[in-house]
Each structure stands twice: as structure tokens, then as C-alpha cells.
Amino acid sequence: MPPALPTITSFWFGSDLSWLEALCIQSYLDRGHHFVLYAGHEIAGVPAGAELRHAEDILWPAPFDMLAGDRLSVAVFSDIFRLRLMQATGFIWVDLDAYCVRPFNFPSQYIFGQSQTGNILTGVLRLPANSETLSLMLEFVTTANPTQPWRGGPLRRRNRRRIRDGETWGIETLPWGSSGPKAFAHFLRKTKEDSHAMQAEVFYPLSKHDLWKLHDPFIPNQQIEGDMVHSVHVYGHQKRMMAQNTGGLPVRGSYLQRLCDRHGIDPNARPILPKGWLAPTGSKD
């Protein structure tokens, strides 16, 4: 009998699930994985078979103010949460726009991959609890007055002056990606654990210039789901595009619509709503 597949996990905050998150969760369930979803509040739309746990099992409440409509603060907390998760469990983290094509039956405890441009991303992630990168990442995101170590001397000098002047700040105030892929890539290189990165085709088969294929009805599945592909990442900006331009639904006949058919998901029941950061610029929603 083959060994059990690893548990897949994620975190959600601020709204019920749309069809896209439900589709991604269902895809792991249908490939034989157990799925644990952490949240700090009640959530509707979670597929039957997934296990909903309170985020306090890992980290809750957030160590800073976090509002549902503030994409940056939610992203930073999500970055910290997945690091704490690595400390506490052997689960594999996935963003809820990472669709499962094939079971995640990798032999390595290090599970992460490169994008098509060679950047190392954190949308699918597992590190062993004794990973040096994990330790350095946690130290960076939890230290008061953090300074990005991949930045140059001018920023470090400026931040030393800010501290002398009595100013304080946290990781949530730094630019987008500072608690996630930018820091992850820096510390992986420092520890040489970047050698574990999987090829782009495994988790990120589509470049940003190819994401239109998700929506074109004339693109066959096999043009996206190559032999090495285990996950297809949809990305938040594609979710925003659908919220604003397609009624929050997959384009009829498209790859995303065919995935919904594959897994029995009705997108009309839970369309992507143009609210918060998904709303058009200048909208009051």
C-alpha cells in the first residue's frame, strides 16, 4: 500500500470562499489529499471533506491591525502564518489560487519552486522544521524595526537614524513581498537551500504573459497541464480581472470553466465579488 499523501493547508480571512478557492481545495481532495483550512472566523463555501480549523492553533490574532480590505496586511499575516505552520506541522502550504493537477507525492521535505522568470515563490511551500531558512525568515518577520537585508547601505543607515529618533515599525509596514518571496529568496541563497527549488513547470507553468490561456476557450488542457505540472497558479490579479470583467465567473468553455466541470464546482453559486482590493480603482466597495 503506498504511503499516505501529505496534508495540504492554507489560511483564509475576510470573506466567504468564491468558486476559485473552492475549486482549488476540491482539486486537492480529489487527488487524494487531506485539506486543512485555517481561519479566524466562520467561512461559507468550504467544500465538504475539507477540515476547517481555527487559526489560533497556529497563530491568532494577528500581531498587527489587519483589515479584510487591506491586501498588504492580510498578505503579511499570511506569510508569517505559513512560517509558523512549518514550525508546527509537516503540512504543505498552498495559496488558494493554486490548482492541483497531480498529487504532491514528492520525496523531499523542501517543497517550493521557481517561476518562469527564475524567481522563487511561496505559493506552494514546505520547509522542514529544522530549516535554517525557516529560522532566519521567522527572525526577520518578528523582529522590531526590520530592515530588508537584501537592500543596500543607504536604507540601513536611514533606518538606524529612525531608530535613534525613537521611531518604531513592524514587518507589516514594509513594501509588498518583503515578508514573502523577496525575503524567502534572499535567505534561501544565504543558506544555499535554494538548491531545492523545483523547476517552474512543476508549480508555475504559466508565465505572466501566458495567463490569458486560463480564459481562452480554444486552449486545450494539455497545453497547460504538461507532464511535469503538479499545480497551476492562477494569481490574484487574474481573480481581480474576473471580478471586474467577467461577472466574477470563468469564461464559458475556458480552462477554468473546464476545471469547475471536472470537480463539480458551480461558479454561479459563488462568483468572485468585486469588493475590497478586487473592486475597480476608485470604487467605494
QUIQUI-V10827 format. One line per field, one symbol per residue. burial: # if it has 9 or more other C-alpha atoms within 8 Angstrom, else .. A space follows every 50 residues. Layout:
BEGIN
burial: ???
END
This chain:
BEGIN
burial: ....#########...#############.#.########..#.#....# ..###..###.......#.#..##.###########...#####.##### #.#......#######...#########....######..#.#.##.... ....##..#..##......###.....############.#.##..#### #######...#.#####.#....##...######...#######.##### #..########.#.###..#####.####......
END
